[in-house]
Amino acid sequence: MSPRWIRGLVIASVVLNVFLAGAFAGGAVWLRNAKAGAGVSLESAGRQLPNQDRKAFRLALRQVRVESRQIILDGQQARQEAADLLQQPVMDKAALSAALERARNADVTVRSRLEQAIVDFAANTSHENRSVLAQALLRHMERRAAVAPKKSP
């Protein structure tokens, strides 16, 4: 083996090791954040339901998302438009406000539909399943209270 070839192998090995270390660190951060946010919303509460009920819950939410696909896309397009407007040399305040309002309205519409699907599910399920949903809502409120910024005097 020539020294040149060995040097190339060493450089390739260092690059690969740096890549793997970054992937490992990124994965660890992702897992930590995933665990921290698990089980804090009504949607994620579905994971704690019994298997058959969990499937029905997820199906109901998936159906809302399928039916709301165009609204979701409209909201994404409005956010993209807002980002484009922010990058213009001269900002059009009215257009930016309108784009952000369209995005917000789309978000509220989809959220309202998801919440109504959860209400419908809760109305047709057992007391035990509603308790699971209630506990998730309480954990969500506690988490938001813990994360909320404190007002300065």
N, C-alpha and C positions, 0 to 999 in steps of 0.2 A: 504494500500500500504506500502510495506517495503521501508526503506531508500535506499536500494540497487537498487530497481526497479526505484525509482524516480531519482536516480543518473544516471542510464542508459538513462532515457528519456531526462534528461538535456543535457547529452553528445551528444545524437543523435540530439537533437534540435540545439545545437551549431554547429555541423558538417554540418547539413542541411543549416543553415543560412549562414555559411561561403561559402558553395557551391553556394547558390543562389546569394550571394553578388558578388562572382567571375563571375558568369554567367551574371549578370546584368552589371558589369563593362566591361566585354569582349564584350557584345552586344553593349554597348554604343560606345566603341572604334571602333568596326566594322562598325556601322552605320555612325560614323563621317568620317571614312576613305572612306566609299563607296560614301558618298556625295561629298567629296573632289575630288575624281577621276572621278565622273560622267560627261559624256559629253565632254571628252577631246580628244577623238580619232575619227578617221573616222568610226571605227566599232561601237562605242557607239553613234555616230550621228544618227544611224538608229532609235534609240528610239524617236527621235524628228520628224521623218517623219510621214505623214498621215498613218492611219491604214493599208490600202491596200498596200501602198508602203513599209511600215515597214515590212509587212509579206514577200513581195517579196525580200527585202534586206536581211532579216534574212535567208530566204530560200537559197539564193545564197551563203551566207557565210557558212551556215550549209553544203551545198553540197560540197564546197571546203574542209571543214574539214573532211567530210566522205571520199572523194576521196583521201585525204592526210593522212588518218589514219595511214598507215604503215610508212610514213615518220615521223609522230609525234612520233610513238612508237620507231622508230630507234633513234630519237633524245633523247628520254627519256632513252633508253638503253645506249646510248653513255655517257650521263651525269652520269648514275649509274656506268658505267665502270670507268669514270674519278674519281668519288668519291672513288671507291674501290682502284684505283691506288694511290690516295693521302694517303690512310690509310696504305699502305704497308711500311714495315720497310725501304726498299730501293726503292726509287722512280725511275721508268722508265720514263725518261723525254720524249723520243720519243713516247712511248705508250700514255702518258698523253696528249701530244700535238695532237696526231692523234685522240684520243677520243673527245677532245674538238673541234677539227676541224669538226668532223662528226656531233657533236651536233649543232655547229654553222651553218653548211651547211643545216642541216635539218630545223633549225629555219628560215634561209633566204629563203629556198624553199617554206615553208608554208606561210611565210609573203608575198613573191612575188605573190603567187597564190591568197591570200586573197586580196591584193591590186589590182590585175588584175580583180578580180570579182567586186570590188568596181568601177573600171574604166568602166567595162562593164555595170554595173548598171547605173552609172552616164551618160553614153553615150545614154542610152535609157529612161531617165526620164526627168521630167520637169525642167525648169530653177529654180523654187522655191525649188525643192528638191536638186538641185546642190548647191544652196545658203546655205541650211541647212548644207550640207557636208562641204562647204567652211568655214562656221563659226566654225564648229567643228575643222577643221584643224587649223584655226587661234588661237582658244582657246588652242589647244594642244601645239602650238609653244609658246604661252605666258606662259603657265604653265611650260614648259621645261626651258624657259629662267629664270623664277622666281626661279626654283629649282636648276639650274645649279650652281655648286660650283664656288666661285670667286677665281681667280688665285692670289696667293700671289706674291709679288715682288721678 
